[in-house]
Amino acid sequence: MIYLDNAATSFPKPECVKTALVDFLENYGANAGRSGHTMSIEAGKIIFDAREKLANLLGLKNPLNVVFTYNATHSLNLAINGIVKEGDIVVTSPFEHNSVKRVLNFLQNKKKIIVKILEVDKFGHIINYEETLKGAKLICLMHANNVSGAIFPIKDIFKVAKKLGVITLLDGAQSIGIVDVNIKDDFIDILCASGHKGLFGIQGTGVLAINDDFEISSITPFMQGGTGSKSELEIQPMFMPDMLESGTQNGHGIASINAGIDFINKIGIKNIFSHEIMLKEYLLKEISKIDDLIILKTPNDYKNISNLSIISKSMCISDLANRLDDNGFLTRASLHCNPGTHKFYSTYPDGALRISPGFFNTIEELEKLIETLKKILTKT
């Protein structure tokens, strides 16, 4: 079996993640931040250690500005619903994942917000963004596209947004742990990400990180409940991270992120990125030689992550994915929860086949993939 679906979730996990997960379940599985006994305290130490490591990874000074959630979608819902008020203008791109698009569409009906879509040229560049940003409350933008792999110039766009007084929200689901991101230097107010992709944690984990200089009172807690703190209050505590972390935490999941960041720091995020891009460049070169396949290309001057999507001239994409599965290659076909990107590439409604190699994939595995693609397509 050759796993090439890392855009959905990274697999396999590093050995240190497996070890940390089992260790937590066997030795530290109490409810952190609730009880005062030894095991609860030790579980809390692991969670705080993960906060500190994430803060360092993202360029934050205050680890309490790191919030643990259950996935990037949860993080984005907390952020968007916590910021946007009735009648606000929100700017986003036509390439956003449904974890953003559906939230904004819901709020258009519920809070009568106004959603403005950034203009793009025929190559996929985001253009004329300063004009679109005027008067907006929030801009919500993905860092790296989950279909094409394009890395958007968020620093340039967010710098302009901050000059105009717009709150900046980054969907880093595809990039965190793979691409170097600094919340302060990149003009990011709030960053949302998955814990189970580039951070190598298990599923059911997410992150919300807030710039040290951002006014926390600008956010209204979207969820309320028990925090283990200020239990005498019948309203949500308004300090971080408690104001955004209600209910029992996914302790073993956070322990897996903690170990995942250790792995990232050991290898080096630049080395992880370089390896994955080397794999993508190989795929681009070899797939371009197969006449039957069309690559969904990104702008030449944009950087990329390893995600690469293709369509076939002769074969239904879902059939191609199934044939690859039969031969031991695990990919993903369809719209990838991102109809907007597929509309841009004219691959809607059928979608495309996405190949997303990760750090543990090799050139030898991709050579086998190319040979298998050739064999499948010559038989159609």
C-alpha positions in Angstrom: 0.0 0.0 0.0 1.3 3.5 -1.0 -0.5 6.3 0.8 -0.8 9.5 -1.3 -3.7 11.3 0.5 -1.7 13.5 3.0 -3.9 16.5 2.1 -6.7 14.7 3.9 -4.6 13.5 6.9 -1.0 12.7 7.2 0.0 9.0 7.3 1.9 7.3 8.6 2.6 9.1 11.8 6.2 9.4 13.2 7.1 6.7 15.7 7.5 9.4 18.4 3.8 10.3 17.9 2.7 6.7 18.4 4.8 6.4 21.5 3.5 9.6 23.0 -0.1 8.6 22.3 0.2 5.3 24.0 2.2 6.8 26.9 -0.6 9.4 27.5 -3.3 6.8 27.3 -1.5 4.5 29.7 -0.1 7.0 32.2 -1.7 10.4 31.9 -5.3 9.9 30.8 -6.9 12.0 33.5 -9.0 15.2 32.7 -6.5 18.0 32.6 -7.3 21.3 34.3 -10.3 19.8 36.3 -9.1 17.7 39.2 -6.2 18.5 41.5 -4.7 15.1 41.7 -1.3 14.1 40.3 -2.4 12.6 37.0 -4.6 15.5 36.1 -1.7 17.9 36.8 0.7 15.8 34.7 -1.8 15.7 31.8 -2.1 19.5 32.1 1.7 19.8 31.9 1.7 17.9 28.6 -1.0 20.2 27.2 0.8 23.3 28.2 4.1 21.9 26.7 2.2 21.6 23.4 1.0 25.2 23.7 4.5 26.4 24.2 5.9 24.4 21.2 3.1 25.7 19.0 3.7 29.2 20.1 7.4 28.9 19.2 6.6 27.3 15.9 4.2 30.1 14.9 6.2 33.0 16.3 4.0 33.8 19.3 5.4 35.0 22.7 2.3 34.0 24.7 1.5 30.3 24.7 -1.9 31.1 26.3 -2.9 32.5 22.9 -2.8 28.9 21.5 -6.2 27.3 21.6 -6.8 23.6 21.1 -9.8 22.6 19.0 -11.1 19.4 17.4 -10.2 20.2 13.7 -9.5 23.2 11.5 -13.3 23.5 10.7 -14.0 23.9 14.5 -11.2 26.6 14.7 -12.6 28.5 11.7 -16.1 28.4 13.2 -14.9 29.7 16.5 -13.0 32.5 14.8 -15.5 33.6 12.2 -18.6 33.4 14.4 -16.7 35.1 17.2 -15.7 38.1 15.1 -18.4 38.8 12.6 -21.4 40.9 13.7 -24.6 41.7 11.8 -24.0 43.7 8.6 -20.2 43.2 8.6 -18.3 42.9 5.4 -16.1 39.8 5.0 -13.6 39.3 2.2 -12.6 35.9 1.0 -11.4 34.2 -2.2 -13.1 32.0 -4.7 -10.8 29.2 -3.8 -11.9 28.6 -0.2 -12.7 25.3 1.4 -16.3 24.6 2.5 -15.1 25.0 6.1 -15.0 28.7 5.3 -17.5 29.0 2.5 -20.4 27.3 4.3 -19.9 29.3 7.4 -20.0 32.6 5.5 -23.0 31.5 3.5 -24.8 30.6 6.7 -24.0 34.0 8.2 -25.2 35.8 5.1 -28.6 34.5 6.0 -28.4 34.6 9.8 -26.6 37.9 10.4 -27.0 39.6 6.9 -23.3 39.9 6.5 -21.9 41.0 3.2 -19.4 38.6 1.5 -17.0 40.1 -1.0 -15.0 37.7 -3.3 -11.4 38.6 -4.2 -10.8 39.0 -7.9 -8.5 36.6 -9.7 -7.0 36.5 -13.2 -7.1 33.6 -15.6 -3.9 32.1 -14.1 -5.2 32.1 -10.5 -3.4 35.2 -9.2 -5.4 37.2 -6.6 -5.5 40.7 -7.9 -6.9 44.2 -7.0 -7.3 43.2 -3.4 -6.8 46.6 -1.9 -10.0 47.9 -3.4 -12.0 44.8 -2.4 -10.7 45.1 1.2 -11.9 48.7 1.8 -14.6 48.8 4.5 -14.3 45.1 5.4 -14.3 43.8 9.0 -12.5 40.5 8.2 -10.5 38.8 5.5 -10.5 35.0 5.6 -8.0 33.4 3.3 -6.5 29.9 2.8 -2.7 29.7 2.9 -2.3 26.7 0.6 -4.9 25.3 -1.8 -6.0 21.8 -0.9 -6.7 20.9 -4.6 -3.9 22.5 -6.6 -1.2 23.1 -3.9 -0.8 26.8 -4.7 0.5 28.9 -1.8 -1.2 32.3 -1.9 0.8 35.5 -1.1 -0.9 36.0 2.2 1.8 38.3 3.6 1.3 40.9 0.8 -2.5 40.7 1.0 -2.6 40.8 4.8 -0.2 43.7 5.0 -2.6 45.8 3.0 -5.5 44.5 5.1 -3.9 45.6 8.3 -3.2 49.1 6.9 -6.9 49.3 6.2 -7.9 48.1 9.7 -9.1 44.7 8.5 -8.8 41.6 10.8 -6.8 38.9 9.1 -7.8 35.2 9.5 -5.6 32.5 7.9 -6.8 29.0 7.1 -3.5 27.1 7.6 -5.0 23.6 7.4 -2.7 22.6 4.5 0.4 24.5 5.4 1.2 24.5 9.1 4.1 22.1 9.8 5.1 22.2 6.2 5.5 25.9 5.3 7.3 28.3 7.6 4.7 30.7 9.1 5.2 33.6 11.5 2.0 35.1 12.8 3.6 38.5 13.5 5.8 38.8 10.4 3.0 37.6 8.1 0.4 40.1 9.5 -1.9 37.3 10.7 -4.3 38.1 13.5 -5.8 34.6 13.9 -4.5 31.4 12.4 -6.6 28.2 12.2 -5.1 24.8 11.4 -5.5 21.0 11.6 -3.5 19.0 14.1 -3.6 15.8 12.1 -2.0 17.0 8.9 1.3 18.8 8.8 1.6 18.7 12.6 1.5 14.9 12.5 -1.1 14.6 15.3 -4.0 12.3 15.3 -7.5 13.0 13.9 -9.8 15.0 16.1 -7.2 17.8 16.7 -7.1 21.4 15.6 -5.4 24.7 16.5 -6.5 28.3 16.8 -3.6 30.8 17.4 -4.0 34.5 18.1 -1.4 37.2 17.5 0.1 38.6 20.7 -1.0 42.1 19.7 -4.6 41.3 18.8 -7.3 42.6 21.0 -8.8 39.5 22.5 -12.0 41.3 23.5 -12.8 41.6 19.7 -13.8 37.9 19.9 -17.1 36.7 21.3 -16.9 33.1 22.6 -18.9 31.0 20.1 -19.2 28.1 22.7 -19.8 28.3 26.4 -19.3 25.7 29.1 -17.1 24.2 31.7 -13.5 25.3 31.7 -12.3 24.1 35.1 -11.7 27.8 36.0 -13.9 30.4 37.6 -16.6 27.8 38.2 -18.4 30.3 40.4 -19.2 32.4 37.3 -22.3 31.6 35.3 -20.8 33.2 32.2 -17.8 32.3 30.2 -14.4 33.4 31.6 -13.0 36.1 29.3 -9.3 35.2 29.5 -7.2 33.0 27.3 -7.3 30.2 26.5 -10.4 29.4 28.6 -12.7 31.7 26.8 -12.4 29.6 23.7 -11.8 26.1 25.2 -15.0 24.7 26.8 -15.4 21.1 27.8 -13.0 18.2 28.2 -10.0 18.5 25.9 -8.7 15.8 23.6 -5.7 15.2 25.9 -4.2 12.2 24.0 -4.7 14.1 20.7 -2.9 17.1 22.1 -0.1 14.8 23.3 0.2 13.5 19.7 0.6 17.1 18.4 3.2 17.7 21.1 5.3 14.8 19.8 4.6 15.8 16.2 6.2 19.2 16.7 9.2 17.5 18.3 9.5 15.5 15.1 9.2 18.7 12.9 11.8 20.5 15.0 14.2 17.5 14.7 13.9 17.3 10.9 13.5 21.0 10.3 10.4 22.5 8.6 12.5 23.7 5.6 13.7 20.1 5.1 10.2 18.8 5.2 9.1 21.4 2.7 12.0 20.7 0.4 11.4 16.9 0.4 7.7 17.3 -0.4 8.4 19.8 -3.2 11.0 17.5 -4.7 8.3 14.8 -4.8 5.8 17.2 -6.5 8.4 18.3 -9.1 9.0 14.7 -10.0 5.2 14.1 -10.4 4.8 17.3 -12.5 7.6 16.2 -14.8 6.5 12.6 -15.3 2.7 13.2 -15.4 3.2 15.9 -18.1 4.6 13.2 -20.3 1.4 11.2 -20.2 -0.8 12.5 -23.0 -4.1 11.4 -21.4 -3.6 13.4 -18.2 -4.1 17.1 -17.6 -2.6 18.8 -14.6 -4.5 21.6 -12.7 -1.6 24.0 -12.8 -0.8 26.8 -10.4 0.5 30.3 -11.3 4.2 30.1 -12.3 5.3 32.7 -9.7 3.4 31.1 -6.8 5.1 28.7 -4.5 3.5 25.3 -3.9 2.9 22.5 -1.4 2.9 18.9 -2.6 -0.8 18.7 -3.5 -1.3 17.9 -7.2 -4.6 17.3 -9.0 -5.2 15.7 -12.5 -8.0 14.8 -14.8 -8.0 12.2 -17.5 -9.1 12.7 -21.1 -10.4 9.2 -21.4 -11.4 7.9 -18.0 -13.8 9.0 -15.3 -11.8 10.3 -12.3 -13.6 8.1 -9.7 -12.9 5.1 -11.9 -9.2 6.0 -12.1 -9.0 6.5 -8.3 -10.6 3.0 -7.9 -8.2 1.4 -10.3 -5.3 3.0 -8.4 -6.8 1.7 -5.2 -7.0 -1.8 -6.6 -3.2 -1.5 -7.3 -2.4 -0.3 -3.8 -2.2 3.5 -4.4 -4.4 5.6 -2.1 -5.5 9.0 -3.6 -8.6 11.1 -3.5 -11.1 11.8 -6.3 -14.0 14.3 -6.3 -14.4 18.0 -5.4 -12.3 17.8 -2.2 -14.8 20.0 -0.3 -13.8 22.9 -2.5 -16.2 23.4 -5.4 -14.9 27.0 -6.0 -11.5 25.8 -7.0 -12.9 23.2 -9.3 -15.1 25.8 -10.9 -12.0 27.9 -11.6 -10.4 24.9 -13.3 -13.6 23.9 -15.1 -13.5 20.5 -13.4 -16.8 21.1 -11.6 -19.0 19.0 -10.9 -16.9 15.9 -11.5 -13.8 17.1 -9.7 -10.3 15.7 -10.1 -7.9 13.1 -8.8 -5.6 14.5 -6.1 -2.2 13.1 -5.4 -0.7 14.5 -2.2 2.6 12.9 -1.2 4.0 13.6 2.3 7.2 13.5 4.1 7.4 9.7 4.3 6.9 9.1 0.6 9.8 8.4 -1.7 10.7 8.8 -5.4 10.6 5.1 -5.7 7.0 5.0 -4.7 6.1 7.7 -7.2 8.0 5.8 -9.9 5.7 2.9 -9.3 2.7 5.2 -9.4 3.7 6.6 -12.8 4.1 3.1 -14.2 0.7 2.1 -12.8 -1.0 5.1 -14.3 0.5 4.3 -17.7 -0.7 0.7 -17.5 -4.2 1.7 -16.4 -4.6 4.3 -19.1 -3.3 2.2 -21.9 -6.1 -0.4 -21.1 -8.9 2.1 -21.4 
